[in-house]
Amino acid sequence: MATPIFESFDQKIADAMIAAHAAPGGLPGFLGIRFGEFTAGRLVATMEVRDELVTPMGAVHGGVMAGFVDHTLGCVLYPLMKRGQ
């Protein structure tokens, strides 16, 4: 499978996002979202599932998953956007 090419990818923005997530605040900080590898079109993000993020039935709360996915997808797409978009 060929690796996709993203001509508009800005590595400086991706690097700044990784640096900002060294000590994130707000919802990403509360959830404990951490970024690992961040390249054009690929972001490896992790989050420790703590007891307070789990429902009484033992599953990760849907709002937690929604917040994780929303934040991560937004971050992986932002460096692909053209300036001023």
C-alpha positions as CSV (number, residue, x, y, z in Angstrom):
1,M,0.0,0.0,0.0
2,A,1.4,3.4,-1.0
3,T,1.9,6.1,1.6
4,P,-0.4,9.0,0.9
5,I,1.2,12.4,0.2
6,F,-0.2,15.4,1.9
7,E,1.4,18.4,0.2
8,S,-0.2,21.0,2.6
9,F,1.0,19.2,5.8
10,D,2.9,21.6,8.1
11,Q,5.3,19.7,10.3
12,K,6.0,22.8,12.4
13,I,2.3,22.9,13.5
14,A,2.4,19.2,14.3
15,D,5.5,19.6,16.4
16,A,3.9,22.6,18.2
17,M,0.9,20.4,19.0
18,I,3.1,17.6,20.4
19,A,5.0,20.2,22.6
20,A,1.7,21.6,23.8
21,H,0.5,18.2,24.9
22,A,3.5,17.7,27.2
23,A,1.3,19.4,29.8
24,P,-2.2,19.9,28.3
25,G,-5.0,21.8,30.0
26,G,-8.7,21.8,29.5
27,L,-10.5,18.7,28.4
28,P,-7.4,17.0,26.9
29,G,-5.6,17.6,30.2
30,F,-8.5,16.2,32.2
31,L,-8.8,13.1,30.0
32,G,-5.0,12.6,30.0
33,I,-4.7,12.6,26.2
34,R,-1.0,12.2,25.1
35,F,0.4,12.4,21.6
36,G,3.1,10.1,20.3
37,E,4.0,9.9,16.6
38,F,2.6,12.8,14.5
39,T,3.3,12.7,10.8
40,A,1.2,13.7,7.7
41,G,-2.2,12.1,8.2
42,R,-1.2,10.0,11.2
43,L,-1.4,10.8,14.9
44,V,-0.8,8.2,17.6
45,A,-2.7,9.4,20.7
46,T,-3.2,7.6,24.0
47,M,-5.3,8.0,27.1
48,E,-5.2,6.1,30.3
49,V,-8.6,4.8,31.2
50,R,-9.1,5.9,34.9
51,D,-11.9,4.7,37.1
52,E,-13.7,8.1,37.0
53,L,-13.9,7.8,33.2
54,V,-15.7,4.4,33.3
55,T,-19.5,3.8,33.6
56,P,-21.0,1.7,36.4
57,M,-21.2,-1.1,33.8
58,G,-17.4,-1.0,33.3
59,A,-17.3,0.6,29.9
60,V,-15.5,3.9,29.0
61,H,-18.2,6.6,29.1
62,G,-19.4,7.6,25.6
63,G,-18.7,11.3,26.4
64,V,-15.1,10.4,27.2
65,M,-14.7,8.6,23.9
66,A,-16.4,11.4,22.0
67,G,-14.1,14.0,23.5
68,F,-11.0,11.8,22.8
69,V,-12.0,11.3,19.2
70,D,-13.1,14.9,18.6
71,H,-9.8,16.3,20.0
72,T,-7.6,13.8,18.2
73,L,-9.2,14.1,14.8
74,G,-9.2,17.9,15.0
75,C,-5.5,17.9,15.8
76,V,-4.5,15.5,13.1
77,L,-6.4,17.5,10.5
78,Y,-5.3,21.0,11.5
79,P,-1.7,20.7,10.1
80,L,-3.2,19.6,6.8
81,M,-5.3,22.7,6.4
82,K,-4.0,25.5,4.2
83,R,-3.3,28.8,6.0
84,G,-6.4,30.9,6.3
85,Q,-8.7,28.1,5.6
